[in-house]
Amino acid sequence: PDRRLVVLEKEPAIAQHQTGRNSCVVHSGVYYAPGSLKARLCTSGRVRLRDYCAEKRIAYDECGKLIVAADRSEIPALDELQRRAEANDVPGLRRLAAEEIAEIEPHCVGVAALHVPTTAIVDFRIVAAALADDVRRLGGEVLTGIGVAALRDRNGSVVVYTDRGEVEAQGVVVCAGLQSDRLVDASDAEDE
């Protein structure tokens, strides 16, 4: 309540790059090293995103997925994914024998598989639009068509240099996607 939130977006609309052009898959935590930050964020983020979509009435299809070992040489990799998924508490995970695969996907063949029922798909453009609406509803601003060129520390604040001038802030969260390396290079950010 005592802070002003401003989101700066380079493009003329939100979700024009990776957010709006990804596979739309909501992962369940199968692939990440157990206990890692990625694993924890993936597993908790999936639940939070699912709940947010329900609250906002955004289509969220928990269609699940199969990870299939096509032949015996892929069994060790499947075993490792199963180990990771179990360590990350992926809900409903189930190992399938060859004959069980067709129960989930009739057109799929393999020697074994993992069924991950909590994997989902969602249109992240719609999610991003809902988040932008939330920012505005709570008194913040979402400004599009403003590119960030650099960030600099100045007396305990951060100055954001944009193509429309400077913005001074108490704190900054940078979500630059594929452009993040360029923004780091153009800023006085310290390596951590």
KATA-V810409 format. One line per field, one symbol per residue. burial: I if it has 16 or more other C-alpha atoms within 10 Angstrom, else O. Layout:
# KATA-V810409
burial->???
This chain:
# KATA-V810409
burial->OOOOIIIIIIOOOIIOOOIIOOOOIIIIIIIIIIOOOOIIOIIOIIOOOIOIIOOOOIOIOIOIIIIIIOOOOOIOOIIOIIIIIIIIIIOOIOIIOIOIIOOOOOOOIIIIIIIIIIIIIIIIIIIOOIOIOOIOOOOIIOIOOIOIIIIOOOOOOIIIIIOOOOOOIOOOOOOOOOOOOOIIOOIOOOOO
